[in-house]
Amino acid sequence: MVSSCGLACRLNSIQPEETPVGIRIQVANASRKTRILGYKGFVLDAIIRSTKPHVLAGSFMSPYDINQDIYETVPRPVSWFASKFPSLAYYPRFFRVVLAAGSLAKKDQYHKDQWCASSWQVLRDLEHVGVKLRIGGIQNIARLESPCLVIGNHMSTLETNILPGVIRPYRKVTFVVKQSLLKVPVFKHVMRSRDPVVVGRTDPRSDLRSMLDGGLQRLEAGTSIIIFPQGERTDTFDPAKFNSIGVKLAKRANVPIIPMALKTDAWRLGKYVPDIGRIYPSKKVNIEFGKPLTVEGRGKDTQQAIIDFIRDHLDRWNRSDQELSA
Protein backbone atom coordinates (compact mmCIF):
# COMPACT_ATOMS: atom_id res chain seq x y z
CA MET A 1 0.00 0.00 0.00
CA VAL A 2 2.77 2.42 0.85
CA SER A 3 4.69 2.80 -2.38
CA SER A 4 5.90 5.49 -4.73
CA CYS A 5 3.75 8.59 -4.56
CA GLY A 6 4.46 9.74 -8.09
CA LEU A 7 1.54 10.09 -10.45
CA ALA A 8 0.93 10.50 -14.11
CA CYS A 9 -2.17 12.33 -15.18
CA ARG A 10 -3.51 12.76 -18.68
CA LEU A 11 -7.22 13.25 -18.28
CA ASN A 12 -8.79 16.13 -20.14
CA SER A 13 -9.69 18.77 -17.54
CA ILE A 14 -8.13 17.15 -14.47
CA GLN A 15 -4.76 18.65 -13.69
CA PRO A 16 -1.99 16.89 -11.74
CA GLU A 17 -2.38 19.15 -8.72
CA GLU A 18 -6.07 18.17 -8.51
CA THR A 19 -5.27 14.47 -8.37
CA PRO A 20 -4.76 12.76 -4.99
CA VAL A 21 -1.21 11.85 -4.04
CA GLY A 22 -0.26 8.27 -4.75
CA ILE A 23 -2.79 7.61 -7.50
CA ARG A 24 -1.40 6.59 -10.84
CA ILE A 25 -3.82 7.27 -13.64
CA GLN A 26 -3.53 5.89 -17.11
CA VAL A 27 -5.76 6.60 -20.07
CA ALA A 28 -8.07 3.89 -21.34
CA ASN A 29 -9.10 3.64 -24.94
CA ALA A 30 -12.83 4.01 -24.59
CA SER A 31 -15.56 6.46 -25.51
CA ARG A 32 -18.49 7.31 -23.34
CA LYS A 33 -21.64 9.28 -23.96
CA THR A 34 -24.19 10.01 -21.29
CA ARG A 35 -27.14 12.23 -20.61
CA ILE A 36 -27.33 13.35 -16.99
CA LEU A 37 -30.52 14.32 -15.22
CA GLY A 38 -29.87 17.58 -13.42
CA TYR A 39 -31.36 19.50 -10.49
CA LYS A 40 -35.07 20.45 -10.32
CA GLY A 41 -36.13 19.17 -13.67
CA PHE A 42 -33.65 20.73 -16.05
CA VAL A 43 -31.43 18.37 -18.00
CA LEU A 44 -27.71 18.87 -18.17
CA ASP A 45 -26.73 17.54 -21.57
CA ALA A 46 -23.26 16.49 -20.52
CA ILE A 47 -22.11 14.53 -23.53
CA ILE A 48 -18.60 13.32 -23.09
CA ARG A 49 -17.75 13.03 -26.79
CA SER A 50 -14.78 10.85 -27.57
CA THR A 51 -13.40 11.31 -24.10
CA LYS A 52 -11.06 8.80 -22.60
CA PRO A 53 -12.27 8.04 -19.09
CA HIS A 54 -9.40 7.54 -16.71
CA VAL A 55 -8.67 4.07 -15.48
CA LEU A 56 -7.61 4.15 -11.87
CA ALA A 57 -4.74 1.75 -11.86
CA GLY A 58 -1.48 1.07 -10.08
CA SER A 59 -0.97 1.80 -6.41
CA PHE A 60 -2.73 3.95 -3.87
CA MET A 61 -1.14 5.67 -0.92
CA SER A 62 -3.16 7.27 1.82
CA PRO A 63 -2.86 11.08 2.01
CA TYR A 64 -2.14 10.83 5.73
CA ASP A 65 0.54 8.83 7.50
CA ILE A 66 0.10 6.52 10.46
CA ASN A 67 0.80 9.35 12.92
CA GLN A 68 -1.87 11.64 11.52
CA ASP A 69 -5.42 11.59 12.87
CA ILE A 70 -7.16 14.27 10.80
CA TYR A 71 -7.65 15.03 7.14
CA GLU A 72 -8.70 18.60 6.41
CA THR A 73 -9.12 20.40 3.11
CA VAL A 74 -6.33 22.84 2.35
CA PRO A 75 -7.80 26.15 1.12
CA ARG A 76 -7.38 26.58 -2.61
CA PRO A 77 -8.62 28.91 -5.35
CA VAL A 78 -11.92 27.96 -7.00
CA SER A 79 -12.66 28.93 -10.59
CA TRP A 80 -15.36 31.48 -11.35
CA PHE A 81 -17.52 28.84 -13.03
CA ALA A 82 -17.22 26.39 -10.13
CA SER A 83 -18.01 29.10 -7.59
CA LYS A 84 -21.13 30.17 -9.49
CA PHE A 85 -22.31 26.76 -10.66
CA PRO A 86 -20.75 24.14 -8.34
CA SER A 87 -23.17 21.37 -9.31
CA LEU A 88 -22.60 21.87 -13.03
CA ALA A 89 -18.84 21.94 -12.46
CA TYR A 90 -18.86 18.86 -10.26
CA TYR A 91 -21.09 16.27 -11.89
CA PRO A 92 -19.24 15.79 -15.21
CA ARG A 93 -16.16 14.96 -13.13
CA PHE A 94 -18.13 12.64 -10.86
CA PHE A 95 -19.65 10.72 -13.75
CA ARG A 96 -16.24 10.24 -15.34
CA VAL A 97 -15.09 8.54 -12.13
CA VAL A 98 -18.24 6.38 -12.00
CA LEU A 99 -17.95 5.35 -15.66
CA ALA A 100 -14.30 4.42 -15.26
CA ALA A 101 -14.98 2.45 -12.07
CA GLY A 102 -17.95 0.66 -13.62
CA SER A 103 -15.93 -0.27 -16.70
CA LEU A 104 -13.16 -1.76 -14.58
CA ALA A 105 -15.56 -3.57 -12.25
CA LYS A 106 -17.42 -5.12 -15.18
CA LYS A 107 -14.11 -6.59 -16.35
CA ASP A 108 -13.21 -7.75 -12.83
CA GLN A 109 -10.36 -5.25 -12.67
CA TYR A 110 -11.67 -3.03 -9.87
CA HIS A 111 -9.77 -3.90 -6.72
CA LYS A 112 -8.51 -2.25 -3.53
CA ASP A 113 -6.27 0.36 -5.11
CA GLN A 114 -8.83 1.34 -7.73
CA TRP A 115 -11.56 1.70 -5.11
CA CYS A 116 -9.36 3.94 -2.97
CA ALA A 117 -8.36 5.95 -6.02
CA SER A 118 -11.99 6.46 -7.08
CA SER A 119 -12.92 7.55 -3.57
CA TRP A 120 -10.16 10.12 -3.26
CA GLN A 121 -10.79 11.42 -6.76
CA VAL A 122 -14.40 12.12 -5.76
CA LEU A 123 -13.13 13.93 -2.66
CA ARG A 124 -10.71 16.07 -4.66
CA ASP A 125 -13.39 16.84 -7.26
CA LEU A 126 -15.63 18.11 -4.44
CA GLU A 127 -12.76 20.25 -3.18
CA HIS A 128 -12.27 21.51 -6.74
CA VAL A 129 -15.72 23.17 -6.60
CA GLY A 130 -15.13 24.63 -3.14
CA VAL A 131 -16.43 21.97 -0.73
CA LYS A 132 -14.36 21.83 2.47
CA LEU A 133 -13.99 18.60 4.43
CA ARG A 134 -12.72 17.59 7.84
CA ILE A 135 -12.32 13.91 8.69
CA GLY A 136 -11.24 13.16 12.25
CA GLY A 137 -10.54 10.13 14.42
CA ILE A 138 -8.81 8.23 11.62
CA GLN A 139 -6.39 6.64 14.08
CA ASN A 140 -9.29 4.93 15.84
CA ILE A 141 -9.61 2.80 12.70
CA ALA A 142 -5.94 2.62 11.79
CA ARG A 143 -4.85 1.19 15.15
CA LEU A 144 -7.39 -1.61 15.33
CA GLU A 145 -5.95 -5.09 15.08
CA SER A 146 -9.19 -6.78 14.07
CA PRO A 147 -12.10 -6.19 11.70
CA CYS A 148 -14.82 -3.94 13.04
CA LEU A 149 -18.25 -2.51 12.40
CA VAL A 150 -18.40 1.18 11.52
CA ILE A 151 -21.87 2.36 12.55
CA GLY A 152 -23.16 5.85 11.86
CA ASN A 153 -25.88 8.15 10.57
CA HIS A 154 -26.55 8.49 6.85
CA MET A 155 -27.07 11.89 5.24
CA SER A 156 -26.11 11.82 1.57
CA THR A 157 -24.39 10.09 -1.33
CA LEU A 158 -21.15 11.76 -0.28
CA GLU A 159 -20.23 9.33 2.50
CA THR A 160 -20.70 6.23 0.36
CA ASN A 161 -18.14 7.66 -2.05
CA ILE A 162 -15.66 9.09 0.47
CA LEU A 163 -15.53 6.45 3.22
CA PRO A 164 -13.75 3.74 1.18
CA GLY A 165 -10.77 6.04 0.65
CA VAL A 166 -10.55 6.71 4.37
CA ILE A 167 -10.99 3.17 5.71
CA ARG A 168 -9.71 0.85 2.97
CA PRO A 169 -6.06 1.97 3.18
CA TYR A 170 -6.01 0.42 6.66
CA ARG A 171 -8.32 -2.57 6.40
CA LYS A 172 -10.65 -4.50 4.11
CA VAL A 173 -14.15 -3.04 4.21
CA THR A 174 -17.54 -3.30 2.56
CA PHE A 175 -21.06 -1.89 2.99
CA VAL A 176 -24.52 -3.12 3.85
CA VAL A 177 -26.57 -2.16 0.77
CA LYS A 178 -30.11 -2.39 -0.53
CA GLN A 179 -30.87 -5.03 -3.14
CA SER A 180 -32.08 -2.29 -5.49
CA LEU A 181 -28.56 -0.79 -5.68
CA LEU A 182 -27.36 -3.91 -7.44
CA LYS A 183 -29.68 -3.08 -10.33
CA VAL A 184 -28.50 0.49 -10.98
CA PRO A 185 -26.70 0.74 -14.37
CA VAL A 186 -22.89 1.01 -14.14
CA PHE A 187 -22.91 1.37 -10.35
CA LYS A 188 -24.15 -2.22 -9.93
CA HIS A 189 -20.82 -3.54 -11.24
CA VAL A 190 -18.89 -1.46 -8.71
CA MET A 191 -21.08 -2.52 -5.82
CA ARG A 192 -21.00 -6.22 -6.66
CA SER A 193 -17.23 -6.12 -6.88
CA ARG A 194 -17.12 -5.02 -3.23
CA ASP A 195 -18.93 -8.14 -1.95
CA PRO A 196 -21.49 -6.20 0.11
CA VAL A 197 -24.00 -7.55 2.59
CA VAL A 198 -27.29 -7.26 0.71
CA VAL A 199 -30.69 -6.61 2.32
CA GLY A 200 -34.08 -6.20 0.68
CA ARG A 201 -35.60 -3.70 3.13
CA THR A 202 -39.02 -5.34 2.65
CA ASP A 203 -38.87 -8.23 5.11
CA PRO A 204 -37.26 -7.31 8.46
CA ARG A 205 -36.77 -10.94 9.49
CA SER A 206 -35.08 -11.83 6.22
CA ASP A 207 -32.88 -8.73 6.48
CA LEU A 208 -31.88 -9.69 10.02
CA ARG A 209 -30.83 -13.14 8.84
CA SER A 210 -28.91 -11.66 5.91
CA MET A 211 -27.17 -9.20 8.20
CA LEU A 212 -26.22 -11.72 10.87
CA ASP A 213 -25.20 -14.54 8.53
CA GLY A 214 -23.64 -12.48 5.74
CA GLY A 215 -22.07 -10.03 8.16
CA LEU A 216 -20.56 -12.77 10.31
CA GLN A 217 -19.13 -14.48 7.23
CA ARG A 218 -17.36 -11.31 6.10
CA LEU A 219 -16.12 -10.36 9.55
CA GLU A 220 -14.65 -13.84 10.05
CA ALA A 221 -12.87 -13.39 6.71
CA GLY A 222 -11.32 -10.15 8.04
CA THR A 223 -13.57 -7.65 6.26
CA SER A 224 -14.96 -4.73 8.26
CA ILE A 225 -18.48 -3.51 7.50
CA ILE A 226 -20.00 -0.02 7.27
CA ILE A 227 -23.60 0.07 8.49
CA PHE A 228 -26.19 2.87 8.35
CA PRO A 229 -28.91 1.57 10.70
CA GLN A 230 -31.43 4.32 9.97
CA GLY A 231 -31.92 2.78 6.52
CA GLU A 232 -32.36 5.95 4.47
CA ARG A 233 -30.55 9.21 3.92
CA THR A 234 -31.88 12.15 5.87
CA ASP A 235 -30.67 15.54 7.14
CA THR A 236 -32.11 14.90 10.59
CA PHE A 237 -31.04 12.24 13.03
CA ASP A 238 -33.90 10.32 14.67
CA PRO A 239 -32.66 7.84 17.31
CA ALA A 240 -36.03 6.06 17.19
CA LYS A 241 -35.26 4.96 13.61
CA PHE A 242 -31.69 3.98 14.41
CA ASN A 243 -31.98 0.22 14.82
CA SER A 244 -29.61 -1.96 16.85
CA ILE A 245 -28.88 -4.61 14.21
CA GLY A 246 -25.24 -3.52 14.03
CA VAL A 247 -24.81 -3.98 17.77
CA LYS A 248 -26.36 -7.46 17.52
CA LEU A 249 -23.93 -8.39 14.77
CA ALA A 250 -20.93 -7.02 16.69
CA LYS A 251 -21.88 -9.06 19.74
CA ARG A 252 -22.34 -12.23 17.69
CA ALA A 253 -19.01 -11.76 15.87
CA ASN A 254 -17.19 -10.47 18.97
CA VAL A 255 -15.74 -7.48 17.12
CA PRO A 256 -15.45 -3.81 18.18
CA ILE A 257 -17.69 -1.02 16.94
CA ILE A 258 -16.36 2.30 15.66
CA PRO A 259 -19.11 4.93 16.11
CA MET A 260 -19.24 7.42 13.26
CA ALA A 261 -20.94 10.81 13.09
CA LEU A 262 -21.20 12.69 9.84
CA LYS A 263 -22.63 15.88 8.45
CA THR A 264 -22.57 15.71 4.66
CA ASP A 265 -25.49 17.89 3.56
CA ALA A 266 -23.15 19.75 1.21
CA TRP A 267 -24.32 17.06 -1.24
CA ARG A 268 -28.10 17.34 -1.18
CA LEU A 269 -30.59 14.67 -2.15
CA GLY A 270 -31.95 15.19 -5.65
CA LYS A 271 -35.65 15.81 -6.27
CA TYR A 272 -35.87 13.37 -9.18
CA VAL A 273 -32.76 11.24 -8.72
CA PRO A 274 -31.77 11.09 -5.03
CA ASP A 275 -28.08 10.54 -5.79
CA ILE A 276 -27.89 13.65 -7.97
CA GLY A 277 -28.67 16.68 -5.83
CA ARG A 278 -27.32 20.19 -5.65
CA ILE A 279 -23.80 20.74 -4.28
CA TYR A 280 -23.52 23.42 -1.57
CA PRO A 281 -19.86 24.38 -0.98
CA SER A 282 -20.95 26.73 1.81
CA LYS A 283 -21.78 23.71 3.99
CA LYS A 284 -18.69 22.15 5.54
CA VAL A 285 -18.45 18.37 5.49
CA ASN A 286 -17.60 16.80 8.85
CA ILE A 287 -16.91 13.11 9.52
CA GLU A 288 -15.72 11.86 12.90
CA PHE A 289 -14.78 8.34 14.01
CA GLY A 290 -15.02 7.55 17.71
CA LYS A 291 -13.01 5.22 19.91
CA PRO A 292 -13.76 1.49 19.67
CA LEU A 293 -16.72 0.21 21.68
CA THR A 294 -17.09 -3.32 23.02
CA VAL A 295 -20.57 -4.80 23.27
CA GLU A 296 -21.40 -6.01 26.75
CA GLY A 297 -24.57 -7.72 27.95
CA ARG A 298 -27.49 -7.16 25.59
CA GLY A 299 -25.81 -4.14 24.02
CA LYS A 300 -28.27 -1.46 25.15
CA ASP A 301 -25.53 0.71 26.63
CA THR A 302 -23.45 0.36 23.46
CA GLN A 303 -26.39 1.33 21.27
CA GLN A 304 -26.99 4.39 23.43
CA ALA A 305 -23.30 5.31 23.31
CA ILE A 306 -23.41 5.30 19.49
CA ILE A 307 -26.54 7.45 19.47
CA ASP A 308 -25.03 9.90 21.96
CA PHE A 309 -21.82 10.15 19.91
CA ILE A 310 -23.74 10.99 16.74
CA ARG A 311 -26.15 13.41 18.42
CA ASP A 312 -23.42 15.27 20.32
CA HIS A 313 -21.32 15.82 17.19
CA LEU A 314 -24.29 16.88 15.07
CA ASP A 315 -25.33 19.38 17.75
CA ARG A 316 -21.81 20.80 17.89
CA TRP A 317 -21.51 21.09 14.10
CA ASN A 318 -24.95 22.67 13.76
CA ARG A 319 -24.11 25.24 16.43
CA SER A 320 -20.88 26.04 14.62
CA ASP A 321 -22.76 26.52 11.34
CA GLN A 322 -25.26 28.82 13.02
CA GLU A 323 -22.49 30.93 14.55
CA LEU A 324 -20.78 31.29 11.18
CA SER A 325 -23.99 32.33 9.45
CA ALA A 326 -25.00 34.79 12.18
TORDRENRO-164495 format. One record per residue (C-alpha): residue number from 1; z, y, x. Coordinates in steps of 0.2 Angstrom, whole numbers. Example, Ala and Ser with C-alpha at 12.3 -4.5 7.8 and 13.67 -1.06 7.14 Angstrom:
// residues 2
<pt 1, <39, -22, 62>>
<pt 2, <36, -5, 68>>
// end
This chain:
// residues 326
<pt 1, <0, 0, 0>>
<pt 2, <4, 12, 14>>
<pt 3, <-12, 14, 23>>
<pt 4, <-24, 27, 30>>
<pt 5, <-23, 43, 19>>
<pt 6, <-40, 49, 22>>
<pt 7, <-52, 50, 8>>
<pt 8, <-71, 53, 5>>
<pt 9, <-76, 62, -11>>
<pt 10, <-93, 64, -18>>
<pt 11, <-91, 66, -36>>
<pt 12, <-101, 81, -44>>
<pt 13, <-88, 94, -48>>
<pt 14, <-72, 86, -41>>
<pt 15, <-68, 93, -24>>
<pt 16, <-59, 84, -10>>
<pt 17, <-44, 96, -12>>
<pt 18, <-43, 91, -30>>
<pt 19, <-42, 72, -26>>
<pt 20, <-25, 64, -24>>
<pt 21, <-20, 59, -6>>
<pt 22, <-24, 41, -1>>
<pt 23, <-37, 38, -14>>
<pt 24, <-54, 33, -7>>
<pt 25, <-68, 36, -19>>
<pt 26, <-86, 29, -18>>
<pt 27, <-100, 33, -29>>
<pt 28, <-107, 19, -40>>
<pt 29, <-125, 18, -46>>
<pt 30, <-123, 20, -64>>
<pt 31, <-128, 32, -78>>
<pt 32, <-117, 37, -92>>
<pt 33, <-120, 46, -108>>
<pt 34, <-106, 50, -121>>
<pt 35, <-103, 61, -136>>
<pt 36, <-85, 67, -137>>
<pt 37, <-76, 72, -153>>
<pt 38, <-67, 88, -149>>
<pt 39, <-52, 98, -157>>
<pt 40, <-52, 102, -175>>
<pt 41, <-68, 96, -181>>
<pt 42, <-80, 104, -168>>
<pt 43, <-90, 92, -157>>
<pt 44, <-91, 94, -139>>
<pt 45, <-108, 88, -134>>
<pt 46, <-103, 82, -116>>
<pt 47, <-118, 73, -111>>
<pt 48, <-115, 67, -93>>
<pt 49, <-134, 65, -89>>
<pt 50, <-138, 54, -74>>
<pt 51, <-120, 57, -67>>
<pt 52, <-113, 44, -55>>
<pt 53, <-95, 40, -61>>
<pt 54, <-84, 38, -47>>
<pt 55, <-77, 20, -43>>
<pt 56, <-59, 21, -38>>
<pt 57, <-59, 9, -24>>
<pt 58, <-50, 5, -7>>
<pt 59, <-32, 9, -5>>
<pt 60, <-19, 20, -14>>
<pt 61, <-5, 28, -6>>
<pt 62, <9, 36, -16>>
<pt 63, <10, 55, -14>>
<pt 64, <29, 54, -11>>
<pt 65, <38, 44, 3>>
<pt 66, <52, 33, 0>>
<pt 67, <65, 47, 4>>
<pt 68, <58, 58, -9>>
<pt 69, <64, 58, -27>>
<pt 70, <54, 71, -36>>
<pt 71, <36, 75, -38>>
<pt 72, <32, 93, -44>>
<pt 73, <16, 102, -46>>
<pt 74, <12, 114, -32>>
<pt 75, <6, 131, -39>>
<pt 76, <-13, 133, -37>>
<pt 77, <-27, 145, -43>>
<pt 78, <-35, 140, -60>>
<pt 79, <-53, 145, -63>>
<pt 80, <-57, 157, -77>>
<pt 81, <-65, 144, -88>>
<pt 82, <-51, 132, -86>>
<pt 83, <-38, 146, -90>>
<pt 84, <-47, 151, -106>>
<pt 85, <-53, 134, -112>>
<pt 86, <-42, 121, -104>>
<pt 87, <-47, 107, -116>>
<pt 88, <-65, 109, -113>>
<pt 89, <-62, 110, -94>>
<pt 90, <-51, 94, -94>>
<pt 91, <-59, 81, -105>>
<pt 92, <-76, 79, -96>>
<pt 93, <-66, 75, -81>>
<pt 94, <-54, 63, -91>>
<pt 95, <-69, 54, -98>>
<pt 96, <-77, 51, -81>>
<pt 97, <-61, 43, -75>>
<pt 98, <-60, 32, -91>>
<pt 99, <-78, 27, -90>>
<pt 100, <-76, 22, -72>>
<pt 101, <-60, 12, -75>>
<pt 102, <-68, 3, -90>>
<pt 103, <-83, -1, -80>>
<pt 104, <-73, -9, -66>>
<pt 105, <-61, -18, -78>>
<pt 106, <-76, -26, -87>>
<pt 107, <-82, -33, -71>>
<pt 108, <-64, -39, -66>>
<pt 109, <-63, -26, -52>>
<pt 110, <-49, -15, -58>>
<pt 111, <-34, -19, -49>>
<pt 112, <-18, -11, -43>>
<pt 113, <-26, 2, -31>>
<pt 114, <-39, 7, -44>>
<pt 115, <-26, 8, -58>>
<pt 116, <-15, 20, -47>>
<pt 117, <-30, 30, -42>>
<pt 118, <-35, 32, -60>>
<pt 119, <-18, 38, -65>>
<pt 120, <-16, 51, -51>>
<pt 121, <-34, 57, -54>>
<pt 122, <-29, 61, -72>>
<pt 123, <-13, 70, -66>>
<pt 124, <-23, 80, -54>>
<pt 125, <-36, 84, -67>>
<pt 126, <-22, 91, -78>>
<pt 127, <-16, 101, -64>>
<pt 128, <-34, 108, -61>>
<pt 129, <-33, 116, -79>>
<pt 130, <-16, 123, -76>>
<pt 131, <-4, 110, -82>>
<pt 132, <12, 109, -72>>
<pt 133, <22, 93, -70>>
<pt 134, <39, 88, -64>>
<pt 135, <43, 70, -62>>
<pt 136, <61, 66, -56>>
<pt 137, <72, 51, -53>>
<pt 138, <58, 41, -44>>
<pt 139, <70, 33, -32>>
<pt 140, <79, 25, -46>>
<pt 141, <64, 14, -48>>
<pt 142, <59, 13, -30>>
<pt 143, <76, 6, -24>>
<pt 144, <77, -8, -37>>
<pt 145, <75, -25, -30>>
<pt 146, <70, -34, -46>>
<pt 147, <58, -31, -60>>
<pt 148, <65, -20, -74>>
<pt 149, <62, -13, -91>>
<pt 150, <58, 6, -92>>
<pt 151, <63, 12, -109>>
<pt 152, <59, 29, -116>>
<pt 153, <53, 41, -129>>
<pt 154, <34, 42, -133>>
<pt 155, <26, 59, -135>>
<pt 156, <8, 59, -131>>
<pt 157, <-7, 50, -122>>
<pt 158, <-1, 59, -106>>
<pt 159, <13, 47, -101>>
<pt 160, <2, 31, -103>>
<pt 161, <-10, 38, -91>>
<pt 162, <2, 45, -78>>
<pt 163, <16, 32, -78>>
<pt 164, <6, 19, -69>>
<pt 165, <3, 30, -54>>
<pt 166, <22, 34, -53>>
<pt 167, <29, 16, -55>>
<pt 168, <15, 4, -49>>
<pt 169, <16, 10, -30>>
<pt 170, <33, 2, -30>>
<pt 171, <32, -13, -42>>
<pt 172, <21, -22, -53>>
<pt 173, <21, -15, -71>>
<pt 174, <13, -17, -88>>
<pt 175, <15, -9, -105>>
<pt 176, <19, -16, -123>>
<pt 177, <4, -11, -133>>
<pt 178, <-3, -12, -151>>
<pt 179, <-16, -25, -154>>
<pt 180, <-27, -11, -160>>
<pt 181, <-28, -4, -143>>
<pt 182, <-37, -20, -137>>
<pt 183, <-52, -15, -148>>
<pt 184, <-55, 2, -142>>
<pt 185, <-72, 4, -133>>
<pt 186, <-71, 5, -114>>
<pt 187, <-52, 7, -115>>
<pt 188, <-50, -11, -121>>
<pt 189, <-56, -18, -104>>
<pt 190, <-44, -7, -94>>
<pt 191, <-29, -13, -105>>
<pt 192, <-33, -31, -105>>
<pt 193, <-34, -31, -86>>
<pt 194, <-16, -25, -86>>
<pt 195, <-10, -41, -95>>
<pt 196, <1, -31, -107>>
<pt 197, <13, -38, -120>>
<pt 198, <4, -36, -136>>
<pt 199, <12, -33, -153>>
<pt 200, <3, -31, -170>>
<pt 201, <16, -18, -178>>
<pt 202, <13, -27, -195>>
<pt 203, <26, -41, -194>>
<pt 204, <42, -37, -186>>
<pt 205, <47, -55, -184>>
<pt 206, <31, -59, -175>>
<pt 207, <32, -44, -164>>
<pt 208, <50, -48, -159>>
<pt 209, <44, -66, -154>>
<pt 210, <30, -58, -145>>
<pt 211, <41, -46, -136>>
<pt 212, <54, -59, -131>>
<pt 213, <43, -73, -126>>
<pt 214, <29, -62, -118>>
<pt 215, <41, -50, -110>>
<pt 216, <52, -64, -103>>
<pt 217, <36, -72, -96>>
<pt 218, <31, -57, -87>>
<pt 219, <48, -52, -81>>
<pt 220, <50, -69, -73>>
<pt 221, <34, -67, -64>>
<pt 222, <40, -51, -57>>
<pt 223, <31, -38, -68>>
<pt 224, <41, -24, -75>>
<pt 225, <38, -18, -92>>
<pt 226, <36, 0, -100>>
<pt 227, <42, 0, -118>>
<pt 228, <42, 14, -131>>
<pt 229, <53, 8, -145>>
<pt 230, <50, 22, -157>>
<pt 231, <33, 14, -160>>
<pt 232, <22, 30, -162>>
<pt 233, <20, 46, -153>>
<pt 234, <29, 61, -159>>
<pt 235, <36, 78, -153>>
<pt 236, <53, 75, -161>>
<pt 237, <65, 61, -155>>
<pt 238, <73, 52, -169>>
<pt 239, <87, 39, -163>>
<pt 240, <86, 30, -180>>
<pt 241, <68, 25, -176>>
<pt 242, <72, 20, -158>>
<pt 243, <74, 1, -160>>
<pt 244, <84, -10, -148>>
<pt 245, <71, -23, -144>>
<pt 246, <70, -18, -126>>
<pt 247, <89, -20, -124>>
<pt 248, <88, -37, -132>>
<pt 249, <74, -42, -120>>
<pt 250, <83, -35, -105>>
<pt 251, <99, -45, -109>>
<pt 252, <88, -61, -112>>
<pt 253, <79, -59, -95>>
<pt 254, <95, -52, -86>>
<pt 255, <86, -37, -79>>
<pt 256, <91, -19, -77>>
<pt 257, <85, -5, -88>>
<pt 258, <78, 12, -82>>
<pt 259, <81, 25, -96>>
<pt 260, <66, 37, -96>>
<pt 261, <65, 54, -105>>
<pt 262, <49, 63, -106>>
<pt 263, <42, 79, -113>>
<pt 264, <23, 79, -113>>
<pt 265, <18, 89, -127>>
<pt 266, <6, 99, -116>>
<pt 267, <-6, 85, -122>>
<pt 268, <-6, 87, -141>>
<pt 269, <-11, 73, -153>>
<pt 270, <-28, 76, -160>>
<pt 271, <-31, 79, -178>>
<pt 272, <-46, 67, -179>>
<pt 273, <-44, 56, -164>>
<pt 274, <-25, 55, -159>>
<pt 275, <-29, 53, -140>>
<pt 276, <-40, 68, -139>>
<pt 277, <-29, 83, -143>>
<pt 278, <-28, 101, -137>>
<pt 279, <-21, 104, -119>>
<pt 280, <-8, 117, -118>>
<pt 281, <-5, 122, -99>>
<pt 282, <9, 134, -105>>
<pt 283, <20, 119, -109>>
<pt 284, <28, 111, -93>>
<pt 285, <27, 92, -92>>
<pt 286, <44, 84, -88>>
<pt 287, <48, 66, -85>>
<pt 288, <64, 59, -79>>
<pt 289, <70, 42, -74>>
<pt 290, <89, 38, -75>>
<pt 291, <100, 26, -65>>
<pt 292, <98, 7, -69>>
<pt 293, <108, 1, -84>>
<pt 294, <115, -17, -85>>
<pt 295, <116, -24, -103>>
<pt 296, <134, -30, -107>>
<pt 297, <140, -39, -123>>
<pt 298, <128, -36, -137>>
<pt 299, <120, -21, -129>>
<pt 300, <126, -7, -141>>
<pt 301, <133, 4, -128>>
<pt 302, <117, 2, -117>>
<pt 303, <106, 7, -132>>
<pt 304, <117, 22, -135>>
<pt 305, <117, 27, -117>>
<pt 306, <97, 26, -117>>
<pt 307, <97, 37, -133>>
<pt 308, <110, 50, -125>>
<pt 309, <100, 51, -109>>
<pt 310, <84, 55, -119>>
<pt 311, <92, 67, -131>>
<pt 312, <102, 76, -117>>
<pt 313, <86, 79, -107>>
<pt 314, <75, 84, -121>>
<pt 315, <89, 97, -127>>
<pt 316, <89, 104, -109>>
<pt 317, <71, 105, -108>>
<pt 318, <69, 113, -125>>
<pt 319, <82, 126, -121>>
<pt 320, <73, 130, -104>>
<pt 321, <57, 133, -114>>
<pt 322, <65, 144, -126>>
<pt 323, <73, 155, -112>>
<pt 324, <56, 156, -104>>
<pt 325, <47, 162, -120>>
<pt 326, <61, 174, -125>>
// end
